[in-house]
Amino acid sequence: MQEKNDSLDLWELLTRLKSGYQWVDLSFELSPQTPHWQGFKPLEVKPLYTFENTEGVFCANQYTLSGQYGTHTDFPRHFDPKGRWMHEYGVQDLAYPLVVIDKSTAVKANPDYELSKDDILEFERTYGSIPTGSFVVFRSDWSTRSAADYENKDAQGNAHYPGWHFEALKYLIEVRNVAVIGHETPDTDSAQRGNAVGMVCEAYVLQQGKLNVELLRGLDQVPPIGAIAFITFPKVTDGVGFTSRVFAIAPR
């Protein structure tokens, strides 16, 4: 009898993952219409080569966009002059246990909602302690809105969208020692908090050496616990943030 080749174990695992689990894209497609922070310009696409001017051989485009465009990852250096750069993260820093805290019903009733420490404690009473090194995301279903309605401005021009409460982040980072914070909105802070005191929540996350992932989508397709998330990004020298393809593998 031929002995099993242990080198094939990973191939078999991949086959099982592809056939027996759900793969969920948590990222937006990139286009000039992609939701993005209002301080950045939309994506610009310039054809450099076309099938017409290369006699049908190939085409190529030049893309101009801010680093933090669409679904993206913020690295500590974004808010911390001594923080880690993008290129300092290795490939093992691309995969995490995914924890999804769903407060979409509360956000529907109050667009200024801030996910609180009490919300997290309530979640843990149901699902157990949030694991060290996990990727914790705030599901608000904000990503179901049109890009034009992301700021949700009132008659006075003030934006209204949800965010994290500072004490909730302190608990996740200082007690649970999570690795990544994520959300569907353009900022870690709620619009009201950001307008009043600045981006204090986002600054705190990055100054603690954690990653911050923004403008996620599709969180209604993954369970509260049990999925694995992959946060992929290029290896940009001295990068502080970049558009990311984020996806999850979840039980069916």
Backbone as CSV, one residue per row, in Angstrom:
resi,resn,N_x,N_y,N_z,CA_x,CA_y,CA_z,C_x,C_y,C_z
1,MET,0.856,-1.199,0.000,0.000,0.000,0.000,0.890,1.247,0.000
2,GLN,0.567,2.184,-0.864,1.353,3.398,-0.953,1.037,4.315,0.220
3,GLU,2.091,4.810,0.882,1.884,5.713,2.002,1.355,7.056,1.512
4,LYS,0.539,7.655,2.345,-0.008,8.961,2.002,1.103,9.991,1.941
5,ASN,1.058,10.825,0.938,2.035,11.894,0.784,1.561,13.101,1.596
6,ASP,2.260,13.381,2.713,1.831,14.464,3.591,1.843,15.817,2.884
7,SER,2.639,15.929,1.826,2.722,17.199,1.124,1.422,17.549,0.412
8,LEU,0.518,16.576,0.282,-0.762,16.830,-0.384,-1.846,17.271,0.592
9,ASP,-1.546,17.297,1.885,-2.554,17.650,2.885,-3.148,19.031,2.638
10,LEU,-2.286,19.988,2.307,-2.772,21.350,2.093,-3.680,21.426,0.866
11,TRP,-3.365,20.671,-0.170,-4.221,20.657,-1.358,-5.595,20.085,-1.016
12,GLU,-5.599,19.030,-0.208,-6.870,18.436,0.199,-7.663,19.411,1.071
13,LEU,-6.952,20.127,1.940,-7.619,21.121,2.782,-8.255,22.202,1.915
14,LEU,-7.540,22.652,0.896,-8.087,23.682,0.026,-9.332,23.181,-0.700
15,THR,-9.298,21.944,-1.139,-10.469,21.370,-1.802,-11.663,21.354,-0.859
16,ARG,-11.435,20.977,0.397,-12.524,20.948,1.380,-13.050,22.355,1.659
17,LEU,-12.138,23.310,1.751,-12.561,24.681,2.022,-13.399,25.238,0.881
18,LYS,-13.002,24.934,-0.344,-13.731,25.471,-1.496,-15.079,24.788,-1.697
19,SER,-15.154,23.535,-1.344,-16.390,22.796,-1.608,-17.362,22.804,-0.427
20,GLY,-16.838,22.923,0.784,-17.693,22.769,1.950,-17.966,24.023,2.744
21,TYR,-17.386,25.149,2.337,-17.541,26.390,3.085,-17.998,27.517,2.165
22,GLN,-18.518,28.548,2.773,-18.961,29.725,2.038,-17.823,30.737,1.960
23,TRP,-17.560,31.271,0.786,-16.547,32.297,0.588,-17.275,33.612,0.330
24,VAL,-17.014,34.602,1.174,-17.772,35.848,1.129,-16.838,37.028,0.867
25,ASP,-17.132,37.777,-0.177,-16.367,38.990,-0.488,-16.882,40.118,0.390
26,LEU,-15.994,40.736,1.154,-16.371,41.818,2.062,-15.903,43.179,1.549
27,SER,-15.582,43.250,0.255,-15.015,44.458,-0.326,-15.902,45.048,-1.413
28,PHE,-15.783,46.341,-1.607,-16.425,47.016,-2.720,-15.581,46.883,-3.990
29,GLU,-16.243,46.843,-5.132,-15.532,46.998,-6.392,-15.002,48.428,-6.475
30,LEU,-13.897,48.599,-7.222,-13.321,49.929,-7.359,-13.796,50.592,-8.644
31,SER,-14.318,51.805,-8.497,-14.750,52.615,-9.627,-14.866,54.050,-9.126
32,PRO,-15.088,55.000,-10.011,-15.304,56.370,-9.537,-16.517,56.502,-8.627
33,GLN,-17.439,55.519,-8.667,-18.649,55.567,-7.848,-18.508,54.837,-6.514
34,THR,-17.361,54.233,-6.247,-17.167,53.487,-4.999,-17.269,54.417,-3.788
35,PRO,-17.967,54.008,-2.725,-17.997,54.824,-1.505,-16.586,55.100,-0.994
36,HIS,-16.342,56.337,-0.582,-15.033,56.711,-0.067,-15.181,57.926,0.833
37,TRP,-14.154,58.174,1.637,-14.177,59.337,2.532,-14.267,60.610,1.697
38,GLN,-15.102,61.546,2.151,-15.396,62.742,1.366,-14.170,63.615,1.100
39,GLY,-13.112,63.447,1.885,-11.909,64.244,1.673,-11.037,63.772,0.520
40,PHE,-11.380,62.635,-0.081,-10.605,62.099,-1.195,-11.368,62.232,-2.509
41,LYS,-10.633,62.382,-3.608,-11.243,62.446,-4.930,-11.636,61.041,-5.386
42,PRO,-12.616,60.953,-6.272,-12.964,59.640,-6.837,-11.807,59.054,-7.647
43,LEU,-11.819,57.751,-7.799,-10.843,57.043,-8.628,-10.839,57.613,-10.044
44,GLU,-9.636,57.826,-10.607,-9.501,58.263,-11.992,-8.862,57.137,-12.799
45,VAL,-9.410,56.849,-13.958,-8.900,55.793,-14.826,-8.500,56.414,-16.160
46,LYS,-7.226,56.238,-16.532,-6.720,56.789,-17.787,-6.168,55.654,-18.647
47,PRO,-6.738,55.417,-19.824,-6.192,54.379,-20.705,-4.793,54.767,-21.193
48,LEU,-3.837,53.892,-20.991,-2.482,54.117,-21.490,-2.256,53.426,-22.827
49,TYR,-2.758,52.204,-22.910,-2.696,51.433,-24.153,-4.069,50.809,-24.387
50,THR,-4.495,50.798,-25.613,-5.770,50.195,-25.963,-5.551,49.182,-27.079
51,PHE,-6.531,48.318,-27.292,-6.434,47.377,-28.404,-6.379,48.123,-29.732
52,GLU,-6.978,49.325,-29.748,-6.984,50.098,-30.985,-5.595,50.633,-31.320
53,ASN,-4.863,51.158,-30.279,-3.555,51.745,-30.605,-2.391,50.770,-30.464
54,THR,-2.674,49.509,-30.136,-1.613,48.482,-30.124,-1.897,47.396,-31.162
55,GLU,-2.750,47.741,-32.112,-3.087,46.800,-33.192,-3.642,45.483,-32.642
56,GLY,-4.481,45.624,-31.620,-5.163,44.459,-31.074,-4.338,43.591,-30.153
57,VAL,-3.163,44.090,-29.699,-2.263,43.244,-28.900,-2.632,43.253,-27.417
58,PHE,-2.778,44.446,-26.808,-3.066,44.490,-25.369,-3.642,45.847,-24.990
59,CYS,-4.129,45.906,-23.738,-4.580,47.176,-23.186,-4.073,47.311,-21.756
60,ALA,-3.917,48.545,-21.277,-3.460,48.823,-19.912,-3.935,50.202,-19.504
61,ASN,-4.274,50.330,-18.219,-4.774,51.600,-17.694,-3.886,52.132,-16.586
62,GLN,-3.943,53.427,-16.374,-3.326,54.063,-15.212,-4.437,54.435,-14.241
63,TYR,-4.284,54.015,-12.981,-5.290,54.281,-11.959,-4.730,55.288,-10.950
64,THR,-5.478,56.331,-10.688,-5.076,57.341,-9.714,-6.106,57.354,-8.594
65,LEU,-5.663,57.048,-7.379,-6.572,56.992,-6.237,-5.811,57.236,-4.948
66,SER,-6.527,57.688,-3.947,-5.924,57.823,-2.622,-5.672,56.433,-2.055
67,GLY,-4.710,56.327,-1.141,-4.419,55.027,-0.539,-5.618,54.442,0.174
68,GLN,-6.332,55.298,0.913,-7.496,54.840,1.677,-8.773,55.026,0.854
69,TYR,-8.861,54.313,-0.265,-10.023,54.456,-1.153,-10.856,53.187,-1.136
70,GLY,-12.179,53.347,-1.047,-13.047,52.182,-0.995,-12.717,51.335,0.231
71,THR,-12.943,50.048,0.144,-12.550,49.142,1.231,-11.035,49.210,1.369
72,HIS,-10.554,49.550,2.561,-9.111,49.761,2.705,-8.647,49.455,4.130
73,THR,-7.342,49.297,4.247,-6.699,49.063,5.537,-5.860,50.265,5.918
74,ASP,-6.047,50.741,7.152,-5.189,51.777,7.725,-4.128,51.092,8.574
75,PHE,-2.898,51.525,8.416,-1.779,50.979,9.197,-1.389,51.982,10.276
76,PRO,-0.757,51.511,11.357,-0.457,52.416,12.468,0.198,53.731,12.058
77,ARG,1.056,53.692,11.043,1.764,54.904,10.628,0.813,55.994,10.118
78,HIS,-0.396,55.633,9.790,-1.392,56.591,9.307,-1.670,57.676,10.345
79,PHE,-1.638,57.300,11.643,-1.915,58.264,12.716,-0.795,58.333,13.748
80,ASP,0.214,57.507,13.599,1.286,57.446,14.599,2.631,57.607,13.894
81,PRO,3.349,58.708,14.128,4.630,58.937,13.443,5.692,57.890,13.753
82,LYS,5.449,57.068,14.784,6.385,55.997,15.125,5.786,54.612,14.857
83,GLY,4.608,54.591,14.251,3.916,53.337,14.020,4.495,52.523,12.867
84,ARG,4.011,51.277,12.749,4.506,50.373,11.709,4.016,50.804,10.334
85,TRP,4.920,50.655,9.370,4.578,50.904,7.977,3.885,49.676,7.381
86,MET,3.282,49.889,6.251,2.580,48.828,5.541,3.503,47.669,5.164
87,HIS,4.708,47.989,4.702,5.605,46.933,4.216,6.165,46.070,5.344
88,GLU,5.939,46.467,6.589,6.453,45.707,7.726,5.553,44.543,8.115
89,TYR,4.403,44.413,7.473,3.480,43.322,7.777,3.763,42.137,6.862
90,GLY,3.833,40.943,7.465,4.101,39.730,6.706,2.822,39.037,6.274
91,VAL,2.993,37.941,5.551,1.818,37.246,5.017,0.975,36.593,6.113
92,GLN,1.580,36.280,7.264,0.778,35.728,8.353,-0.102,36.792,9.007
93,ASP,0.131,38.060,8.664,-0.697,39.143,9.177,-1.918,39.397,8.296
94,LEU,-2.192,38.490,7.362,-3.308,38.670,6.442,-4.542,37.851,6.812
95,ALA,-4.454,37.007,7.840,-5.574,36.120,8.177,-5.886,36.203,9.672
96,TYR,-7.185,36.259,10.013,-7.604,36.449,11.400,-8.928,35.743,11.686
97,PRO,-9.154,35.319,12.930,-10.506,34.911,13.338,-11.421,36.126,13.226
98,LEU,-12.595,35.939,12.639,-13.508,37.063,12.416,-14.642,37.056,13.443
99,VAL,-14.855,38.199,14.078,-15.942,38.389,15.035,-16.821,39.526,14.522
100,VAL,-18.122,39.261,14.368,-19.050,40.245,13.809,-20.103,40.614,14.860
101,ILE,-20.069,41.859,15.302,-21.041,42.351,16.271,-22.109,43.132,15.519
102,ASP,-23.304,42.586,15.495,-24.400,43.144,14.702,-25.231,44.121,15.521
103,LYS,-25.127,45.414,15.174,-25.976,46.438,15.786,-26.745,47.183,14.696
104,SER,-27.057,46.468,13.632,-27.734,47.104,12.497,-29.135,47.596,12.857
105,THR,-29.814,46.879,13.727,-31.158,47.311,14.130,-31.087,48.619,14.908
106,ALA,-30.105,48.728,15.795,-29.934,49.961,16.568,-29.562,51.124,15.657
107,VAL,-28.734,50.851,14.653,-28.318,51.905,13.713,-29.488,52.368,12.858
108,LYS,-30.356,51.435,12.507,-31.533,51.806,11.717,-32.400,52.794,12.480
109,ALA,-32.479,52.612,13.780,-33.273,53.526,14.615,-32.530,54.818,14.924
110,ASN,-31.191,54.744,14.963,-30.385,55.911,15.312,-29.092,55.899,14.495
111,PRO,-29.015,56.679,13.420,-27.819,56.658,12.574,-26.558,57.171,13.264
112,ASP,-26.707,57.820,14.410,-25.545,58.305,15.169,-25.090,57.291,16.217
113,TYR,-25.579,56.085,16.128,-25.303,55.071,17.148,-23.806,54.786,17.268
114,GLU,-23.354,54.609,18.516,-21.975,54.208,18.783,-21.983,52.851,19.485
115,LEU,-21.265,51.886,18.901,-21.177,50.559,19.507,-20.437,50.684,20.834
116,SER,-21.066,50.223,21.922,-20.567,50.471,23.269,-19.888,49.246,23.883
117,LYS,-19.238,49.481,24.998,-18.660,48.381,25.767,-19.757,47.432,26.231
118,ASP,-20.898,47.965,26.631,-22.016,47.112,27.045,-22.480,46.214,25.900
119,ASP,-22.454,46.722,24.681,-22.805,45.898,23.520,-21.856,44.713,23.393
120,ILE,-20.585,44.966,23.648,-19.588,43.897,23.546,-19.785,42.874,24.657
121,LEU,-20.027,43.344,25.873,-20.253,42.426,26.992,-21.496,41.574,26.756
122,GLU,-22.527,42.167,26.180,-23.727,41.416,25.842,-23.413,40.360,24.781
123,PHE,-22.621,40.727,23.798,-22.202,39.782,22.759,-21.443,38.609,23.382
124,GLU,-20.546,38.899,24.312,-19.740,37.847,24.932,-20.574,36.930,25.821
125,ARG,-21.627,37.443,26.399,-22.499,36.577,27.193,-23.177,35.525,26.317
126,THR,-23.359,35.855,25.054,-23.994,34.925,24.119,-22.979,34.017,23.430
127,TYR,-21.856,34.585,23.006,-20.920,33.861,22.137,-19.580,33.520,22.790
128,GLY,-19.360,33.948,24.017,-18.088,33.695,24.674,-17.101,34.824,24.449
129,SER,-15.971,34.729,25.124,-14.963,35.788,25.068,-14.414,35.962,23.658
130,ILE,-14.233,37.193,23.250,-13.632,37.496,21.955,-12.163,37.090,22.008
131,PRO,-11.695,36.289,21.045,-10.332,35.754,21.133,-9.240,36.781,20.871
132,THR,-8.116,36.566,21.527,-6.923,37.371,21.289,-6.536,37.287,19.812
133,GLY,-6.111,38.419,19.267,-5.624,38.431,17.891,-6.701,38.372,16.835
134,SER,-7.939,38.645,17.205,-9.039,38.537,16.238,-9.291,39.857,15.517
135,PHE,-10.121,39.761,14.486,-10.568,40.891,13.676,-12.029,41.126,14.055
136,VAL,-12.288,42.221,14.774,-13.625,42.493,15.275,-14.264,43.593,14.438
137,VAL,-15.448,43.300,13.887,-16.102,44.270,13.021,-17.480,44.658,13.565
138,PHE,-17.840,45.879,13.305,-19.127,46.454,13.692,-20.031,46.376,12.466
139,ARG,-21.018,45.482,12.540,-21.993,45.401,11.448,-23.101,46.421,11.668
140,SER,-23.220,47.348,10.757,-24.260,48.383,10.839,-25.210,48.337,9.655
141,ASP,-24.851,47.563,8.623,-25.571,47.522,7.343,-25.531,48.870,6.625
142,TRP,-24.584,49.722,7.014,-24.422,51.013,6.337,-24.033,50.816,4.865
143,SER,-23.397,49.704,4.561,-22.933,49.447,3.194,-24.070,49.188,2.219
144,THR,-25.304,49.045,2.722,-26.442,48.855,1.825,-26.933,50.190,1.252
145,ARG,-26.394,51.282,1.757,-26.776,52.601,1.246,-26.075,52.897,-0.079
146,SER,-26.623,53.841,-0.824,-25.945,54.306,-2.027,-24.726,55.128,-1.614
147,ALA,-23.731,55.202,-2.484,-22.517,55.958,-2.168,-22.838,57.419,-1.871
148,ALA,-23.828,57.960,-2.567,-24.190,59.367,-2.385,-24.807,59.627,-1.014
149,ASP,-25.291,58.567,-0.348,-25.979,58.730,0.933,-25.125,58.287,2.121
150,TYR,-23.836,58.037,1.891,-22.984,57.567,2.982,-22.805,58.614,4.075
151,GLU,-22.720,59.882,3.686,-22.517,60.937,4.681,-23.811,61.212,5.454
152,ASN,-24.966,60.927,4.849,-26.265,61.086,5.507,-26.375,62.469,6.149
153,LYS,-26.206,63.502,5.339,-26.176,64.871,5.866,-27.580,65.401,6.148
154,ASP,-27.670,66.194,7.205,-28.942,66.816,7.555,-29.096,68.144,6.813
155,ALA,-30.147,68.880,7.132,-30.432,70.128,6.426,-29.336,71.175,6.625
156,GLN,-28.585,71.044,7.713,-27.495,71.990,7.989,-26.167,71.531,7.386
157,GLY,-26.184,70.386,6.717,-24.967,69.883,6.086,-24.089,69.050,6.999
158,ASN,-24.601,68.668,8.174,-23.835,67.852,9.113,-24.033,66.366,8.818
159,ALA,-22.940,65.618,8.779,-23.012,64.182,8.504,-23.521,63.423,9.720
160,HIS,-24.201,62.304,9.465,-24.699,61.430,10.529,-24.482,59.985,10.115
161,TYR,-23.498,59.325,10.725,-23.301,57.891,10.528,-22.699,57.299,11.799
162,PRO,-22.865,55.991,12.005,-22.462,55.362,13.265,-20.956,55.173,13.384
163,GLY,-20.542,54.774,14.579,-19.127,54.507,14.825,-18.940,53.772,16.133
164,TRP,-17.702,53.659,16.544,-17.351,52.977,17.788,-17.340,53.972,18.946
165,HIS,-17.735,53.501,20.118,-17.533,54.277,21.340,-16.109,54.013,21.818
166,PHE,-15.468,55.052,22.344,-14.067,54.941,22.754,-13.857,53.828,23.781
167,GLU,-14.756,53.713,24.758,-14.589,52.695,25.797,-14.711,51.280,25.236
168,ALA,-15.490,51.121,24.179,-15.598,49.807,23.545,-14.265,49.408,22.931
169,LEU,-13.609,50.356,22.283,-12.306,50.068,21.678,-11.249,49.793,22.748
170,LYS,-11.277,50.542,23.840,-10.327,50.291,24.931,-10.494,48.877,25.474
171,TYR,-11.726,48.433,25.613,-11.971,47.074,26.098,-11.440,46.035,25.112
172,LEU,-11.738,46.202,23.841,-11.288,45.238,22.833,-9.771,45.169,22.746
173,ILE,-9.127,46.311,22.845,-7.678,46.357,22.653,-6.918,46.069,23.945
174,GLU,-7.333,46.659,25.053,-6.567,46.527,26.289,-6.941,45.290,27.101
175,VAL,-8.163,44.798,26.940,-8.576,43.603,27.672,-8.527,42.365,26.777
176,ARG,-9.094,42.443,25.599,-9.163,41.289,24.706,-7.969,41.199,23.745
177,ASN,-7.201,42.266,23.617,-5.999,42.283,22.776,-6.295,41.818,21.345
178,VAL,-7.336,42.404,20.755,-7.654,42.076,19.366,-6.615,42.708,18.450
179,ALA,-6.574,42.235,17.210,-5.554,42.707,16.268,-6.058,43.742,15.283
180,VAL,-7.351,43.647,14.940,-7.904,44.494,13.882,-9.308,44.954,14.264
181,ILE,-9.589,46.220,13.955,-10.928,46.789,14.109,-11.477,47.067,12.710
182,GLY,-12.769,46.764,12.479,-13.350,47.019,11.164,-14.776,47.523,11.244
183,HIS,-15.230,48.183,10.151,-16.574,48.749,10.111,-16.950,49.070,8.672
184,GLU,-18.224,49.363,8.455,-18.737,49.649,7.118,-18.685,51.126,6.761
185,THR,-18.483,51.964,7.732,-18.507,53.412,7.530,-17.136,53.947,7.123
186,PRO,-17.056,55.223,6.710,-15.770,55.788,6.282,-14.811,56.086,7.425
187,ASP,-15.297,56.055,8.669,-14.467,56.404,9.820,-14.717,55.453,10.981
188,THR,-13.725,55.335,11.851,-13.887,54.588,13.095,-14.835,55.341,14.025
189,ASP,-14.681,56.651,14.064,-15.532,57.502,14.892,-16.866,57.732,14.208
190,SER,-17.915,57.887,15.015,-19.185,58.331,14.452,-18.994,59.737,13.898
191,ALA,-19.846,60.121,12.956,-19.720,61.452,12.370,-19.865,62.543,13.427
192,GLN,-20.793,62.354,14.359,-20.990,63.363,15.400,-19.757,63.511,16.288
193,ARG,-19.149,62.372,16.665,-17.941,62.444,17.502,-16.800,63.084,16.718
194,GLY,-16.657,62.657,15.456,-15.585,63.220,14.638,-15.723,64.713,14.446
195,ASN,-16.953,65.179,14.235,-17.175,66.614,14.058,-16.907,67.388,15.338
196,ALA,-17.173,66.751,16.479,-17.043,67.453,17.761,-15.609,67.472,18.286
197,VAL,-14.935,66.332,18.229,-13.610,66.240,18.881,-12.527,65.672,17.975
198,GLY,-12.836,65.383,16.720,-11.830,64.826,15.834,-11.841,63.301,15.848
199,MET,-10.905,62.700,15.127,-10.874,61.251,14.945,-10.154,60.565,16.106
200,VAL,-10.679,60.715,17.308,-10.007,60.211,18.497,-10.021,58.683,18.555
201,CYS,-11.102,58.060,18.085,-11.186,56.604,18.133,-10.220,55.968,17.132
202,GLU,-10.189,56.499,15.937,-9.263,55.961,14.936,-7.820,56.169,15.363
203,ALA,-7.529,57.342,15.907,-6.176,57.614,16.383,-5.779,56.620,17.469
204,TYR,-6.696,56.344,18.377,-6.404,55.404,19.462,-6.079,54.017,18.915
205,VAL,-6.903,53.506,18.002,-6.685,52.169,17.433,-5.301,52.071,16.803
206,LEU,-4.953,53.043,15.988,-3.683,52.979,15.254,-2.492,53.243,16.165
207,GLN,-2.668,54.099,17.143,-1.572,54.367,18.081,-1.311,53.205,19.027
208,GLN,-2.248,52.264,19.103,-2.032,51.035,19.870,-1.408,49.940,18.995
209,GLY,-1.052,50.283,17.760,-0.402,49.326,16.871,-1.344,48.348,16.207
210,LYS,-2.634,48.667,16.172,-3.621,47.781,15.562,-3.938,48.230,14.132
211,LEU,-4.505,47.319,13.359,-4.972,47.665,12.025,-6.417,48.138,12.089
212,ASN,-6.779,48.984,11.128,-8.128,49.539,11.059,-8.631,49.359,9.630
213,VAL,-9.732,48.625,9.454,-10.257,48.345,8.120,-11.613,49.027,7.968
214,GLU,-11.750,49.819,6.901,-12.946,50.632,6.729,-13.680,50.308,5.428
215,LEU,-14.939,50.720,5.397,-15.802,50.566,4.227,-15.932,49.101,3.809
216,LEU,-16.198,48.260,4.801,-16.494,46.857,4.529,-17.929,46.724,4.021
217,ARG,-18.242,45.595,3.464,-19.609,45.308,3.021,-19.871,43.813,3.187
218,GLY,-21.130,43.397,3.029,-21.452,41.977,3.048,-21.377,41.309,4.401
219,LEU,-21.389,42.086,5.477,-21.262,41.490,6.808,-22.494,40.696,7.213
220,ASP,-23.607,40.909,6.526,-24.807,40.130,6.800,-24.680,38.694,6.298
221,GLN,-23.629,38.385,5.560,-23.435,37.049,4.994,-22.474,36.177,5.806
222,VAL,-21.957,36.717,6.908,-21.027,35.952,7.740,-21.579,35.848,9.156
223,PRO,-21.273,34.760,9.871,-21.820,34.556,11.219,-21.103,35.411,12.263
224,PRO,-21.685,35.550,13.454,-21.037,36.327,14.519,-19.657,35.786,14.887
225,ILE,-19.502,34.471,14.925,-18.208,33.852,15.227,-17.995,32.667,14.288
226,GLY,-16.753,32.224,14.182,-16.467,30.994,13.463,-15.862,31.149,12.082
227,ALA,-15.906,32.354,11.511,-15.335,32.564,10.182,-13.875,33.005,10.292
228,ILE,-13.158,32.858,9.189,-11.786,33.356,9.069,-11.794,34.475,8.038
229,ALA,-11.191,35.607,8.376,-11.120,36.733,7.450,-9.703,36.890,6.915
230,PHE,-9.610,37.232,5.644,-8.340,37.527,4.993,-8.351,38.984,4.552
231,ILE,-7.333,39.722,4.971,-7.186,41.134,4.619,-5.959,41.232,3.718
232,THR,-6.173,41.426,2.431,-5.056,41.406,1.492,-4.762,42.807,0.979
233,PHE,-3.482,43.094,0.807,-3.057,44.409,0.336,-1.652,44.273,-0.250
234,PRO,-1.250,45.182,-1.135,0.098,45.115,-1.709,1.150,45.506,-0.679
235,LYS,2.384,45.179,-0.973,3.505,45.467,-0.064,4.158,46.779,-0.493
236,VAL,3.523,47.880,-0.094,3.976,49.210,-0.496,5.020,49.728,0.487
237,THR,6.170,50.114,0.003,7.212,50.671,0.857,6.719,51.967,1.503
238,ASP,6.841,52.040,2.821,6.434,53.213,3.592,4.964,53.574,3.370
239,GLY,4.131,52.572,3.156,2.711,52.814,2.975,2.008,53.019,4.301
240,VAL,0.997,53.876,4.317,0.225,54.134,5.540,-1.212,53.661,5.408
241,GLY,-1.627,53.282,4.210,-2.971,52.770,3.995,-3.161,52.435,2.534
242,PHE,-4.017,51.439,2.254,-4.218,51.077,0.861,-5.517,50.305,0.684
243,THR,-6.097,50.469,-0.503,-7.247,49.690,-0.903,-6.967,48.204,-0.695
244,SER,-7.947,47.480,-0.158,-7.739,46.080,0.212,-8.861,45.193,-0.317
245,ARG,-8.507,43.964,-0.644,-9.524,42.939,-0.941,-9.674,42.107,0.325
246,VAL,-10.823,42.231,0.956,-11.104,41.517,2.204,-12.160,40.466,1.940
247,PHE,-11.917,39.234,2.411,-12.911,38.176,2.212,-12.888,37.246,3.413
248,ALA,-13.944,36.456,3.522,-14.072,35.536,4.660,-14.428,34.146,4.163
249,ILE,-13.957,33.155,4.915,-14.375,31.761,4.718,-15.211,31.409,5.935
250,ALA,-16.468,31.023,5.688,-17.411,30.803,6.784,-18.131,29.469,6.632
251,PRO,-18.572,28.889,7.731,-19.390,27.687,7.640,-20.662,27.975,6.841
252,ARG,-21.129,26.992,6.107,-22.375,27.184,5.341,-23.575,27.167,6.297
